[in-house]
Amino acid sequence: MISLVECRKILGEAGRDLTDAQLERLRQDLYGLADITVTCFLSQASRKAPPPQKEPSG
């Protein structure tokens, strides 16, 4: 998990006035969004994957 110090560095001026509690909430929300995004991507990728090819017998 990214530390609050690193979060503040990433946000720059936009994160300057956020309290630690606000920043923790934002970090949790962004991790949740990332999880949903990855899950959706993997779900779509598995549906679009071509069926496995059979190996020639004998």
C-alpha positions as CSV (number, residue, x, y, z in Angstrom):
1,M,0.0,0.0,0.0
2,I,1.3,3.5,-0.8
3,S,2.2,5.5,2.3
4,L,0.5,8.7,3.2
5,V,3.8,10.5,2.5
6,E,3.9,9.1,-1.0
7,C,0.3,9.9,-1.6
8,R,0.9,13.5,-0.7
9,K,3.9,13.6,-3.0
10,I,1.8,12.2,-5.9
11,L,-1.0,14.6,-5.3
12,G,1.2,17.7,-4.9
13,E,-0.7,20.9,-4.3
14,A,-4.1,19.1,-4.7
15,G,-3.3,17.1,-1.5
16,R,-1.8,19.8,0.5
17,D,-5.0,20.7,2.5
18,L,-6.2,17.2,3.0
19,T,-6.1,15.8,6.6
20,D,-4.5,12.4,7.1
21,A,-8.0,10.9,7.6
22,Q,-9.2,12.4,4.3
23,L,-6.1,11.1,2.5
24,E,-6.6,7.6,4.0
25,R,-10.2,7.6,2.7
26,L,-9.1,8.7,-0.7
27,R,-6.4,6.1,-0.8
28,Q,-8.9,3.3,0.2
29,D,-11.4,4.5,-2.4
30,L,-8.7,4.5,-5.2
31,Y,-7.5,1.0,-4.2
32,G,-11.2,-0.1,-4.4
33,L,-11.5,1.5,-7.9
34,A,-8.3,-0.1,-9.0
35,D,-9.6,-3.5,-7.9
36,I,-12.9,-3.1,-9.7
37,T,-11.0,-2.0,-12.9
38,V,-8.6,-5.0,-12.9
39,T,-11.5,-7.4,-12.2
40,C,-13.5,-6.0,-15.1
41,F,-10.5,-6.1,-17.4
42,L,-9.7,-9.7,-16.6
43,S,-13.3,-10.7,-17.0
44,Q,-13.5,-9.1,-20.4
45,A,-10.1,-10.5,-21.5
46,S,-11.2,-14.0,-20.6
47,R,-14.4,-13.7,-22.6
48,K,-12.5,-12.5,-25.7
49,A,-9.7,-15.1,-25.5
50,P,-9.8,-17.5,-28.4
51,P,-10.6,-21.1,-27.4
52,P,-7.5,-23.3,-26.8
53,Q,-6.4,-25.2,-29.9
54,K,-6.3,-29.0,-29.8
55,E,-2.9,-30.6,-30.3
56,P,-2.7,-32.8,-33.3
57,S,-3.1,-36.5,-32.3
58,G,-0.6,-39.0,-33.3
